[in-house]
Amino acid sequence: MKAQVLTAESGPSGLELQDLPALEPGPGQVLIDVKSCGVCFPDVLMSQGKYQMRPPVPFTPGTEVAGVVASAPEGSGYAAGDRVLVTSWLGGFAEQVLAVPEMLFRMPDSLSFDEGAAMGINFQTALFALKMRAQTAPGEVVAVLGSAGGVGVASILVAKAMGATVIAVVHRTGAEEMLRGLGADEVVQLTDGWKDRVLELSGGGVDVLIDPVGGEVFDEALRTVAPDGRYVVIGFAAGGIPTVKLNRVLFRNVAVVGAAWGEYIRTHPDVPGLLHDELVEMIDAGLRPPVNVTYPLADLPTALADLAEGRVRGKAVIKIAD
């Protein structure tokens, strides 16, 4: 089989497309023919040796797999031909991957394989952040920083599915049409005066602010949160890790909460399944994970570089097989 192998933690340039022996499932393992694999920010960090999980090189990255079961052990609940999603931290950027049944979810029939791969970590993270951490209620106002990125796009769609009003805050120009097409009620460009514009649009402050960006916008963003509001920290795509001035948290009566999905599921392994079931309900009601750009397996280094350097709007997917 063909697979992208990280041979050095030098970023996307450390990947090599190699021919490897076909995988042989061990006891209890399911063999999946990979059709598509989503590209996400942890893949970039892993290629640089900066992710919290740091497997020794060489290894094949790839965490958001959509594919078809090639073989499954008796009693696993799966059979050859089943369309599945795989929640694996490694191995997705290849023509085959191995998984145990607990790592598999059935893919909704209405989704293409590309859409299934786009449903992965970003949508799990968005629902985890909005529902489990922020306890977002219908009718609340949600602002999303980094709204043209993968987590941002997923957060807009999930928040709308939950009945929220959404203000998309975006740094990149030219994304307004895409964001409104996703359902954003308002779009605010991250320029001088953006904080006042969000306060104006929200009637004095947002109930929930989703932040996968971090960096220097944190202080202004915190000022847009209304009393009783929740500021949800998802990540630091901008690179800087801000500090919190607790007097602002205290006197504004707001909460700053973390939403580290990957860490949470290590101690709550049943959570991905619960979130998946709810996401399937949203898909049945009309939600579609958007796929903004696809790349062939050979171009994975380019896809990761494009994501790292801000050239991907929305979600990128590696198309491995038809």
Secondary structure, DSSP 8 states (H G I E B T S, - for coil): -EEEEE-SSSSGGGEEEEE-------TT-EEEEEEEEEE-HHHHHHHTT-SSS---SSB----EEEEEEEE--TTSS--TT-EEEEE-SS--SBSEEEE-GGGEEE--TTS-HHHHHHTSHHHHHHHIIIIIIT---TT-EEEETTTTSHHHHHHHHHHHHTT-EEEEEESSTT-HHHHHHHT-SEEEESSTTHHHHHHHHTTS-EEEEEES--GGGHHHHHTTEEEEEEEEE---TTS------HHHHHHHT-EEEE--HHHHHHH-TTHHHHHHHHHHHHHHTT------EEEEGGGHHHHHHHHHTT---S-EEEE---
